[in-house]
Amino acid sequence: MASITIRNLDDELKARLRIVAASHGRSMEEEVRVILSQALSVQDKRGGLGSRIHNRFAALGGAEVELPARKTKARAADFDE
């Protein structure tokens, strides 16, 4: 397992963390692990930008767009020009 060190943590923030950890019956280190795990799991459930845009507008029904047939073969982008 990896470990991290947090420098320049405000004294008041550390005191609040200690109180919250004690109220949950955990060490400060365990409390930080729980906080990080919860914060990052919420982000994972939301999905990427495309998924979030789709979910926001899915209830509107979407749109059917007819794509034209490709007439030429796809080519690589040329950034030298």
Contacts in CASP RR format, 6 or more apart in sequence:
PFRMAT RR
TARGET T0000
AUTHOR 0000-0000-0000
METHOD contacts of the structure
MODEL  1
MASITIRNLDDELKARLRIVAASHGRSMEEEVRVILSQALSVQDKRGGLG
SRIHNRFAALGGAEVELPARKTKARAADFDE
14 28 0 8 1.000
17 28 0 8 1.000
17 31 0 8 1.000
17 32 0 8 1.000
18 28 0 8 1.000
20 31 0 8 1.000
21 27 0 8 1.000
21 28 0 8 1.000
21 30 0 8 1.000
21 31 0 8 1.000
24 31 0 8 1.000
24 34 0 8 1.000
26 34 0 8 1.000
46 52 0 8 1.000
END
